[in-house]
Amino acid sequence: MSSFLAKIKQYPLKDSQYVNEDTTKRQIVLHHTAGNSSALNTMINWNNDDRGRIATCVAISGKGSSNSYDGEIVQGFPSRKWAYHLGVKQEVFAAYGVTYQNLDKLSIGIEICNWGPLTKKGTKYYNYVDKEVSKDQVCILETPYKGYKYWHTYTDAQIEAVRELLVYWKDIHKIDIKYKESDMWSVSKPALSGVQGVYTHNSYRKDKTDVSPQPKLIEMLKSL
């Protein structure tokens, strides 16, 4: 485990970018950035924006970054601390008959550097900023998810990095990491209720598409 921790790149965020408070963790939430491949750039951008304490504990690089390798984990603050990463409004809790609580404090966020849903034009694939994505980085789902069949692929190295983090945090924070399909891909009452587990941003908000149900990611989650 020490070798795993040694390869995590530390990029400490400023105090203004996260909440320096220890909290008990019950949930781990998977996100993707809807951005480029560099986890380091993701942290740098967060550190220099004026949005306040909006961030995740770690980000994971994908292919093609000039300053970070595929699967590199970059950590912005300790997993016992917290920042806003869910953006769940109080009316969502009310709609599901759940008492409001600040789930950002109780959860650890993982950001996978990934463009998300893609659009096919002719024989090429494009992300939402109309930048072409190489065919070898396109995942085609058998069943469209949230209206999209084509998605930017989570790389093998990124998926392995997620696996290592989940196993590590299971031991450190005593979080149940068993895969629960019914709670991962649409808004989940257990997720909103703060029930222990691994979730995605989709588990809390209908308007989100992170992460997508790609077969390799699901296979890894089922193996835990």
C-alpha positions as CSV (number, residue, x, y, z in Angstrom):
1,M,0.0,0.0,0.0
2,S,2.9,2.3,0.7
3,S,4.0,2.0,-3.0
4,F,0.5,3.0,-4.1
5,L,0.5,6.1,-1.8
6,A,4.0,7.1,-3.0
7,K,2.8,7.4,-6.6
8,I,0.0,9.8,-5.8
9,K,1.1,13.3,-6.9
10,Q,0.3,15.9,-4.3
11,Y,-0.8,19.3,-5.4
12,P,-2.2,21.0,-2.3
13,L,-5.1,23.4,-2.9
14,K,-5.2,26.7,-1.2
15,D,-7.3,26.9,2.0
16,S,-9.9,28.9,0.0
17,Q,-10.5,26.0,-2.3
18,Y,-11.6,23.3,0.3
19,V,-12.8,23.1,3.9
20,N,-10.1,22.2,6.3
21,E,-12.3,20.2,8.6
22,D,-12.1,16.5,9.4
23,T,-15.4,14.7,8.8
24,T,-16.6,11.1,9.0
25,K,-16.9,9.7,5.5
26,R,-19.7,7.4,4.4
27,Q,-19.7,7.7,0.6
28,I,-17.4,7.8,-2.4
29,V,-18.6,9.6,-5.5
30,L,-17.3,9.1,-9.0
31,H,-17.3,12.1,-11.4
32,H,-15.8,13.0,-14.7
33,T,-14.5,16.5,-15.5
34,A,-16.0,17.0,-18.9
35,G,-12.6,18.4,-19.7
36,N,-9.1,17.5,-21.0
37,S,-6.8,14.8,-19.9
38,S,-4.6,16.4,-17.3
39,A,-5.5,15.9,-13.6
40,L,-2.7,18.4,-12.7
41,N,-4.3,21.1,-14.9
42,T,-7.6,20.3,-13.3
43,M,-6.2,21.0,-9.8
44,I,-4.3,24.1,-11.1
45,N,-7.5,25.5,-12.5
46,W,-9.4,24.9,-9.3
47,N,-6.6,26.6,-7.3
48,N,-6.9,29.7,-9.4
49,D,-10.6,30.1,-9.9
50,D,-13.0,32.2,-7.9
51,R,-15.8,29.7,-7.5
52,G,-15.0,29.1,-3.8
53,R,-14.6,25.7,-2.2
54,I,-15.7,23.5,-5.2
55,A,-13.4,20.6,-5.9
56,T,-12.8,16.9,-5.4
57,C,-10.2,15.2,-3.2
58,V,-8.4,13.7,-6.3
59,A,-8.4,13.8,-10.1
60,I,-7.1,11.1,-12.4
61,S,-5.4,11.9,-15.7
62,G,-6.2,10.3,-19.0
63,K,-4.3,9.8,-22.3
64,G,-2.7,12.7,-24.1
65,S,-1.6,15.0,-21.3
66,S,1.8,16.8,-21.6
67,N,2.3,17.1,-17.9
68,S,0.7,14.0,-16.4
69,Y,0.6,10.4,-17.3
70,D,-2.4,8.2,-18.0
71,G,-3.8,7.0,-14.7
72,E,-1.9,9.4,-12.5
73,I,-3.7,10.4,-9.4
74,V,-3.3,14.0,-8.3
75,Q,-4.5,14.9,-4.8
76,G,-5.6,18.4,-3.8
77,F,-6.5,17.8,-0.1
78,P,-6.7,15.0,2.4
79,S,-9.6,12.6,2.1
80,R,-10.7,13.4,5.7
81,K,-11.3,17.0,4.6
82,W,-14.1,18.1,2.2
83,A,-15.2,20.5,-0.6
84,Y,-18.4,21.0,-2.5
85,H,-18.8,18.6,-5.4
86,L,-22.4,17.4,-5.5
87,G,-24.5,20.6,-5.9
88,V,-27.7,18.9,-4.6
89,K,-30.6,21.3,-4.0
90,Q,-32.8,21.0,-1.0
91,E,-35.9,20.4,-3.2
92,V,-34.3,17.2,-4.5
93,F,-34.2,15.7,-1.0
94,A,-37.8,16.8,-0.5
95,A,-38.9,15.2,-3.8
96,Y,-37.5,11.8,-2.6
97,G,-38.9,12.2,1.0
98,V,-35.4,12.5,2.4
99,T,-34.3,14.9,5.2
100,Y,-31.7,17.4,3.9
101,Q,-28.1,16.9,4.9
102,N,-24.8,18.2,3.6
103,L,-23.6,15.2,1.8
104,D,-20.5,17.0,0.5
105,K,-19.1,16.7,4.1
106,L,-19.8,13.0,4.2
107,S,-18.4,12.0,0.8
108,I,-15.1,11.8,-1.0
109,G,-15.1,12.8,-4.7
110,I,-13.0,11.3,-7.5
111,E,-12.8,13.2,-10.8
112,I,-11.8,11.2,-13.8
113,C,-10.4,13.4,-16.6
114,N,-12.8,12.7,-19.5
115,W,-15.0,14.5,-22.0
116,G,-18.2,12.6,-21.3
117,P,-20.8,12.1,-24.0
118,L,-19.8,12.4,-27.7
119,T,-21.7,13.2,-30.9
120,K,-21.0,11.3,-34.1
121,K,-20.7,13.3,-37.3
122,G,-20.1,11.2,-40.3
123,T,-17.3,8.8,-39.3
124,K,-15.9,11.1,-36.6
125,Y,-16.7,11.8,-32.9
126,Y,-16.9,15.1,-31.2
127,N,-17.1,16.4,-27.6
128,Y,-19.4,19.2,-26.5
129,V,-16.9,21.9,-27.4
130,D,-16.8,20.4,-30.9
131,K,-13.3,19.0,-30.6
132,E,-12.7,15.7,-32.3
133,V,-12.0,12.6,-30.1
134,S,-9.9,9.8,-31.6
135,K,-11.9,6.7,-32.5
136,D,-9.7,4.6,-30.2
137,Q,-10.9,6.6,-27.3
138,V,-14.6,6.1,-28.0
139,C,-16.8,3.7,-26.0
140,I,-20.0,2.7,-27.8
141,L,-22.7,1.6,-25.4
142,E,-25.2,-1.2,-26.5
143,T,-28.0,0.8,-24.9
144,P,-27.8,4.6,-24.9
145,Y,-27.4,6.3,-21.5
146,K,-29.2,9.6,-21.0
147,G,-29.7,9.9,-24.7
148,Y,-26.1,9.2,-25.7
149,K,-24.6,6.1,-27.3
150,Y,-21.0,7.4,-27.7
151,W,-18.8,8.3,-24.8
152,H,-15.2,9.2,-24.2
153,T,-13.6,6.1,-22.9
154,Y,-12.3,5.7,-19.3
155,T,-8.8,4.3,-19.9
156,D,-7.7,1.1,-18.3
157,A,-5.2,3.0,-16.3
158,Q,-7.9,5.4,-15.0
159,I,-10.1,2.5,-14.0
160,E,-7.3,0.8,-12.2
161,A,-6.5,4.0,-10.3
162,V,-10.2,4.2,-9.2
163,R,-10.0,0.6,-8.1
164,E,-6.9,1.3,-6.0
165,L,-8.5,4.4,-4.4
166,L,-11.7,2.5,-3.5
167,V,-9.8,-0.3,-1.9
168,Y,-7.6,2.1,0.0
169,W,-10.4,4.2,1.3
170,K,-12.4,1.1,2.2
171,D,-9.7,0.3,4.7
172,I,-9.1,3.9,5.9
173,H,-12.7,5.1,6.2
174,K,-14.5,1.7,6.5
175,I,-16.8,2.4,3.6
176,D,-18.7,-0.4,1.9
177,I,-17.6,-0.5,-1.7
178,K,-19.8,-3.3,-2.9
179,Y,-21.3,-2.5,-6.4
180,K,-25.0,-1.6,-6.2
181,E,-26.3,-1.2,-9.7
182,S,-29.7,0.2,-8.7
183,D,-28.0,3.1,-6.9
184,M,-25.3,4.0,-9.4
185,W,-27.0,5.2,-12.6
186,S,-30.1,7.2,-11.6
187,V,-31.0,9.3,-8.6
188,S,-30.9,7.0,-5.5
189,K,-32.8,7.5,-2.3
190,P,-30.0,5.6,-0.4
191,A,-27.4,8.0,-1.8
192,L,-29.5,11.0,-0.8
193,S,-30.1,9.5,2.6
194,G,-26.3,9.2,3.2
195,V,-26.2,5.4,3.1
196,Q,-22.7,4.0,2.9
197,G,-21.4,3.1,-0.5
198,V,-19.9,4.0,-3.8
199,Y,-22.1,6.2,-6.1
200,T,-21.8,8.4,-9.1
201,H,-22.9,12.0,-9.6
202,N,-26.0,10.5,-11.4
203,S,-27.0,9.1,-8.0
204,Y,-27.8,12.6,-6.8
205,R,-28.8,14.6,-9.8
206,K,-30.9,13.9,-12.9
207,D,-29.1,16.6,-14.9
208,K,-25.7,15.0,-14.6
209,T,-24.0,12.4,-16.9
210,D,-21.0,11.5,-14.8
211,V,-19.9,8.9,-14.8
212,S,-21.2,6.8,-17.7
213,P,-21.9,3.0,-17.4
214,Q,-19.0,1.8,-19.5
215,P,-18.5,-2.0,-19.4
216,K,-14.9,-2.0,-18.2
217,L,-15.7,0.4,-15.3
218,I,-18.7,-1.7,-14.3
219,E,-16.6,-4.9,-14.5
220,M,-14.1,-3.4,-12.1
221,L,-16.7,-2.2,-9.7
222,K,-18.3,-5.6,-9.6
223,S,-15.0,-7.2,-8.8
224,L,-14.6,-5.3,-5.6
